[in-house]
Structures are given as structure tokens and as C-alpha cells.
């Protein structure tokens, strides 16, 4: 096992899953990638702006929104990575932000990095999320690598 990836946001359950990912990575002397996904609903609007159907002011506003979302996601990944590096100082941890839905980002990045394992938490899915599916469920149905689901609801 050489590459493990995990996804985080600012939740306690994401941190618990990331800590398990770090523990596994340290045990197997693997590199750990900590991803934070972000999504902007302006992708279509940005394309419209490029085609001339939107004012420059609106286009600039959407770009600022996209930049802000990316920056916030990068900060979330960096914060978790800093905690992990503090606990496992010899562990190689890379923190990255990626645009897209969390499950899609994890699956795509796992393929891109030829990851051995994806580590996710099992946040309790309730309401509409239970019908649509949780991140762990969506990753399980799409990934080609091993998946470790951390019990974060203890």
C-alpha cells in the first residue's frame, strides 16, 4: 500500500475518518492525500459569461465566488493535514482542494493517483441524503480501489 486518500470538510466526523486514514498510512508507510471538495453552481454561468451572454461584472462575481470556495476548501484540507502531521510527524500528508461532489472527487482522485485505498467516514445519512445516498455509499459503488469505512458515529 503506497497511496491512501481521504476526504474532509470541517466536521468532527471527517476529522475522525482522516485520523484513521493517517493511522493506516503510517502503518503501511504510505503517502496520504487529504482532499476537500467544493462545488460552485456557477460553472454553467461561467460558460455563459465566456460566450458573451453575461456582463463582465457578473462574470467577475462568479469568479470571486469560485475562488472563495476553492480557498475555503483548501483551508479545510490544510487544517486537517496540520493536525495529522502533528500526531504523525513522519507521515507524508498532502492537502488539496478539488472541485466537484465529494464522492466524485474521491473516486476521480483515486484513479488519477492510482490510490490503493480510499478512507471515508460513515456519517449518519438522514432525510433526503438517505434517499440520494451518502458519500461512503457513492464511493463504494464507483471506486476501483479498496475502501475503508470508518465508524464515526460511536
C-alpha positions as CSV (number, residue, x, y, z in Angstrom):
1,X,0.0,0.0,0.0
2,X,1.6,3.3,-1.1
3,X,-1.2,5.8,-1.5
4,X,-4.2,6.5,0.6
5,X,-6.7,9.3,0.1
6,X,-9.4,10.7,2.3
7,X,-12.0,13.5,2.1
8,X,-12.6,16.1,4.7
9,X,-14.8,19.1,5.5
10,X,-14.9,21.0,8.8
11,X,-16.8,18.3,10.6
12,X,-15.7,16.2,13.6
13,X,-16.6,13.0,11.8
14,X,-14.4,13.9,8.8
15,X,-11.5,14.5,11.2
16,X,-12.1,11.1,12.8
17,X,-12.0,9.4,9.4
18,X,-8.9,11.4,8.4
19,X,-7.2,10.3,11.7
20,X,-7.9,6.6,10.8
21,X,-6.5,7.3,7.3
22,X,-3.4,8.7,8.8
23,X,-3.1,5.7,11.2
24,X,-3.3,3.4,8.2
25,X,-0.9,5.4,6.1
26,X,1.6,5.5,8.9
27,X,1.3,1.7,9.5
28,X,1.9,1.0,5.8
29,X,4.4,3.7,5.2
30,X,2.0,5.2,2.6
31,X,1.5,8.7,1.4
32,X,-1.7,10.3,2.5
33,X,-3.7,12.8,0.4
34,X,-6.4,14.8,2.2
35,X,-9.0,16.2,-0.2
36,X,-11.6,18.8,0.4
37,X,-14.3,19.0,-2.3
38,X,-16.0,22.2,-3.2
39,X,-18.8,22.9,-5.6
40,X,-20.0,26.0,-7.2
41,X,-23.3,26.2,-9.0
42,X,-21.8,28.9,-11.3
43,X,-20.0,26.6,-13.7
44,X,-22.8,26.9,-16.3
45,X,-23.0,30.7,-15.6
46,X,-19.2,31.0,-16.2
47,X,-19.6,29.3,-19.5
48,X,-22.4,31.6,-20.4
49,X,-20.2,34.6,-19.5
50,X,-17.5,33.3,-21.8
51,X,-19.9,33.1,-24.6
52,X,-21.0,36.8,-24.1
53,X,-24.4,36.3,-22.6
54,X,-23.4,37.8,-19.2
55,X,-21.9,41.1,-18.1
56,X,-18.3,41.3,-17.1
57,X,-19.4,42.4,-13.6
58,X,-21.4,39.2,-13.2
59,X,-18.6,37.1,-14.6
60,X,-16.1,38.6,-12.1
61,X,-18.5,38.0,-9.2
62,X,-18.8,34.3,-10.2
63,X,-15.0,34.1,-10.4
64,X,-14.7,35.6,-6.9
65,X,-17.2,33.0,-5.7
66,X,-15.3,30.2,-7.3
67,X,-12.0,31.4,-5.9
68,X,-13.6,31.8,-2.4
69,X,-15.0,28.3,-2.4
70,X,-11.6,26.8,-3.6
71,X,-9.8,28.8,-0.9
72,X,-12.2,27.6,1.9
73,X,-11.8,24.0,0.8
74,X,-8.0,24.3,0.7
75,X,-8.1,25.8,4.2
76,X,-10.2,22.9,5.5
77,X,-7.8,20.3,4.0
78,X,-4.8,22.2,5.3
79,X,-6.3,22.4,8.8
80,X,-6.9,18.7,9.0
81,X,-3.5,17.9,7.4
82,X,-1.8,20.1,10.1
83,X,-3.5,18.1,12.9
84,X,-2.4,14.8,11.2
85,X,1.2,16.0,10.8
86,X,1.3,17.0,14.4
87,X,0.2,13.5,15.5
88,X,2.2,11.6,12.9
89,X,5.3,13.8,12.2
90,X,7.0,11.3,9.8
91,X,3.8,10.9,7.7
92,X,3.8,12.4,4.2
93,X,0.5,14.3,4.0
94,X,-0.6,16.4,1.1
95,X,-3.7,18.7,1.4
96,X,-5.6,19.6,-1.7
97,X,-8.9,21.1,-2.8
98,X,-10.8,19.8,-5.7
99,X,-13.9,21.0,-7.5
100,X,-16.9,18.6,-7.6
101,X,-19.1,16.5,-5.4
102,X,-17.2,14.7,-2.5
103,X,-17.7,11.1,-3.7
104,X,-16.9,12.0,-7.3
105,X,-13.7,13.9,-6.2
106,X,-12.5,10.9,-4.2
107,X,-13.1,8.4,-6.9
108,X,-11.6,10.6,-9.6
109,X,-8.5,11.4,-7.5
110,X,-8.1,7.8,-6.5
111,X,-7.9,6.9,-10.2
112,X,-5.6,9.8,-11.0
113,X,-3.2,9.0,-8.2
114,X,-3.5,5.2,-8.6
115,X,-4.5,5.1,-4.9
116,X,-4.6,1.8,-3.0
117,X,-7.3,2.8,-0.6
118,X,-10.0,5.5,0.0
119,X,-10.9,6.2,3.6
120,X,-14.3,7.7,4.4
121,X,-16.5,8.1,7.4
122,X,-20.0,6.7,7.8
123,X,-21.8,9.9,8.8
124,X,-25.4,9.1,9.5
125,X,-27.4,9.7,6.4
126,X,-30.8,11.1,7.3
127,X,-33.7,12.5,5.4
128,X,-33.2,13.3,1.7
129,X,-29.5,12.4,2.0
130,X,-30.5,8.8,2.9
131,X,-32.5,8.6,-0.3
132,X,-29.9,10.1,-2.5
133,X,-27.0,8.2,-0.9
134,X,-24.1,9.0,1.4
135,X,-20.6,9.7,0.3
136,X,-19.4,6.3,1.5
137,X,-22.2,4.6,-0.4
138,X,-21.5,6.5,-3.6
139,X,-17.8,5.9,-3.3
140,X,-18.4,2.2,-2.7
141,X,-20.4,1.9,-5.9
142,X,-17.9,3.7,-8.1
143,X,-14.4,3.1,-6.9
144,X,-11.9,0.5,-8.3
145,X,-9.7,0.5,-5.3
146,X,-10.1,-0.6,-1.7
147,X,-12.5,1.3,0.5
148,X,-12.2,1.6,4.3
149,X,-15.3,3.0,6.0
150,X,-14.6,4.4,9.4
151,X,-17.3,4.2,12.1
152,X,-17.6,7.8,13.0
153,X,-20.9,7.5,14.8
154,X,-19.6,6.0,18.1
